[in-house]
Amino acid sequence: MRKLILLLLALCLPLCGCAAGAEETEISIVATDFPCYDLARQVTGGEDGLTLLIRPGMDTHSYEPTPADARAVYEADVLIYIGGASDAWVEDMLADAENARPVRLMDSVDALEEEHEGHDHADISYDEHIWTSPVNMRAMLQSVTEALCEAWPENAETYRANAAAYDAQLAELDETFRELVAGAARTELVFADRFPFLYFAREYGLTYISAFSGCSDEVQPSVQAVASLIDAVEEDGVPVIYVIEMSTQDVARAVAEQTGAEIVEMHSCQSVTGEEFEAGETYLSLMARNVEALRKGLY
């Protein structure tokens, strides 16, 4: 696939040579997924020249770059990506995109090891869902801001002002979650789904049980995992079981039928639907939904 992409690039790029010179001063930012895109959008004020590579509705964990995606990376001035296992393809592309300024956001935070049964500590893997913690999002914001200011110093004042305003909103979101958890009747989350909220749970002192470990590629959970969910809901009087966005909710429905618990969505913010994207949803608007979802489960 990589050789095919590079071959197509070699054929296509010369055809674009005449136009490239006229666009040298234009901004070209490529963000791999929605959290990266939203950070760049907030810092730049949403100006033209920002591309979301993994488009709305796509599964980030099974994404394969197209030749058009490779060309976008090759022509980018700044490439913003998370840097986890799902982004392994980015490193190959960067080797051939000499002009792109890479911003690897996992370098901005303290990465946590993935939690799953049978973990082999000789082969450590890190959870890539770093943005689920607003505290991490603030650190990621700093990295994006610095990279964009270095790339376009003439816009630095505007970028820093936008970033400061957004940072204040993230700080407010962080405080909202802290106050919510501080007054909660319980601190356990039951996910009848995959669990991309490790950073969120650790940040706010929440415990959890889930049908799958992390964002496992498994299609069905084990019978033991489902039984554990049912036991946890019944024994602890948990009123809510959670699912993530774009979930089939098959496991959740099975647990709900046995326990009577309400099914509630918590949005991981990793990807959005086409409708959400067109409606202008942001990280903050999606996390505001999560505030209310969390309130249902903890009170």
FENQUIPE-V458944 format. One record per backbone hydrogen bond with DSSP energy under -0.5 kcal/mol. CO is the residue of the C=O (numbers start at 1). NH is the residue of the N-H. If there is no record, write none. Layout:
CO_NH, CO_NH
This chain:
1_5, 2_6, 3_7, 4_8, 5_9, 6_10, 7_11, 8_12, 9_13, 10_14, 12_15, 12_16, 13_16, 14_17, 16_20, 17_21, 18_22, 19_22, 19_23, 20_23, 21_24, 23_26, 28_77, 28_78, 29_31, 29_51, 30_80, 31_53, 32_54, 33_37, 34_38, 35_39, 36_40, 37_41, 38_42, 39_43, 40_44, 41_45, 41_46, 49_29, 49_51, 51_31, 51_53, 53_55, 55_58, 58_60, 59_62, 60_63, 66_70, 67_71, 68_72, 69_73, 70_74, 71_75, 72_76, 73_76, 77_101, 78_30, 78_80, 79_81, 79_103, 80_32, 81_105, 82_106, 84_87, 85_88, 87_90, 87_91, 88_91, 88_92, 89_93, 90_94, 91_95, 93_96, 93_97, 96_98, 97_100, 100_102, 101_79, 103_81, 103_105, 104_107, 105_108, 106_109, 109_111, 112_127, 114_116, 116_119, 119_121, 120_123, 125_114, 128_130, 129_132, 130_133, 132_134, 133_137, 134_138, 135_139, 136_140, 137_141, 138_142, 139_143, 140_144, 141_145, 142_146, 143_147, 144_148, 145_149, 146_150, 147_151, 148_152, 152_155, 153_156, 155_159, 156_160, 157_161, 158_162, 159_163, 160_164, 161_165, 162_166, 163_167, 164_168, 165_169, 166_170, 167_171, 168_172, 169_173, 170_174, 171_175, 172_176, 173_177, 174_178, 175_179, 176_180, 177_181, 178_182, 179_183, 181_184, 187_207, 189_191, 189_209, 190_192, 190_242, 191_193, 191_211, 192_252, 193_211, 193_212, 194_196, 197_201, 198_202, 199_203, 200_204, 201_205, 201_206, 202_205, 207_189, 209_191, 212_214, 213_216, 214_195, 222_226, 223_227, 224_228, 225_229, 226_230, 227_231, 228_232, 229_233, 230_234, 231_235, 232_236, 233_237, 233_238, 239_262, 241_264, 242_192, 243_266, 244_247, 249_253, 250_254, 251_255, 252_256, 253_257, 254_258, 255_259, 256_260, 262_241, 262_264, 264_243, 270_34, 272_57, 273_277, 274_278, 275_279, 276_281, 277_280, 282_286, 283_287, 284_288, 285_289, 286_290, 287_291, 288_292, 289_293, 290_294, 291_295, 292_296, 293_297, 294_298, 295_299, 298_185, 298_186
